[in-house]
Amino acid sequence: MDKNSTQDGQSWWRFGHVWLVIAGPAIVVVAGFVTFYLALSSPNEIITDEIYRQTIEATREKGLVAMPAELAPAVQARNHAITGEVPIGK
């Protein structure tokens, strides 16, 4: 084996392609930890049926005929996304 076959005896960490191969998975692992931290630090509030009923009653007491879309269940909000409001059922 002559000296030219190993690119003048340089170590593996001196080649840019090696770092390109290592950087891809390393970035994915770091992004996974960031996502895990964000998921644990700010969980979504769980809306129960009781909380939903209280929201509807409070909206009716204010004299409104529709509730804001951000307070509606996902399926209803999806069906009324273009209007921005969800009609309150009777």
C-alpha positions in Angstrom: 0.0 0.0 0.0 1.5 3.3 -1.0 1.1 6.6 0.8 -1.1 8.1 -2.0 -3.9 5.6 -1.4 -4.7 7.2 2.0 -4.6 10.7 0.7 -1.2 11.7 2.2 -1.9 10.0 5.5 -4.6 12.5 6.7 -6.8 11.4 9.6 -10.5 10.6 8.9 -11.7 13.8 10.7 -9.9 16.0 8.2 -12.3 15.1 5.4 -15.4 17.2 5.0 -17.6 14.4 3.7 -17.2 12.5 7.0 -18.7 15.5 8.9 -21.5 15.8 6.4 -22.4 12.2 7.0 -22.2 12.6 10.8 -24.0 16.0 10.9 -27.3 14.7 9.4 -28.2 12.2 12.1 -26.8 14.4 14.8 -29.1 17.3 13.8 -32.1 14.9 13.8 -31.2 13.7 17.3 -30.9 17.3 18.6 -34.2 18.2 16.9 -35.9 15.2 18.6 -34.7 16.4 22.0 -35.9 20.0 21.3 -39.3 18.6 20.2 -39.5 16.5 23.3 -38.7 19.5 25.5 -41.4 21.6 23.8 -44.0 18.9 24.1 -43.3 18.5 27.9 -43.0 22.2 28.7 -46.3 23.4 27.1 -48.9 20.6 26.9 -52.3 21.4 25.4 -55.2 21.8 27.8 -57.7 19.0 27.7 -61.2 20.2 27.1 -63.8 18.0 28.8 -67.5 17.9 28.1 -68.2 19.9 31.3 -65.8 22.6 30.3 -67.3 22.7 26.9 -70.8 23.0 28.3 -69.7 25.8 30.6 -68.2 27.7 27.6 -71.4 27.4 25.7 -73.5 28.6 28.6 -71.1 31.6 29.1 -71.3 32.4 25.4 -75.1 32.4 25.5 -75.2 34.6 28.7 -73.2 37.2 26.7 -76.0 37.1 24.1 -73.8 35.7 21.3 -75.2 33.3 18.8 -71.8 31.9 17.8 -68.7 31.0 19.7 -65.2 31.8 18.5 -63.6 29.0 16.5 -60.7 28.6 18.9 -63.1 27.5 21.6 -64.9 24.9 19.5 -64.2 21.2 19.1 -61.9 20.4 16.2 -64.5 18.7 14.0 -67.0 21.6 14.4 -64.2 24.2 13.9 -63.0 22.5 10.7 -66.5 22.5 9.3 -66.9 26.3 10.0 -63.3 27.3 9.3 -64.2 29.8 6.6 -66.6 31.8 8.7 -64.4 32.0 11.8 -67.4 31.2 14.1 -69.2 28.1 15.1 -73.0 28.3 15.6 -74.1 27.3 19.1 -76.5 24.4 19.1 -79.8 24.6 20.9 
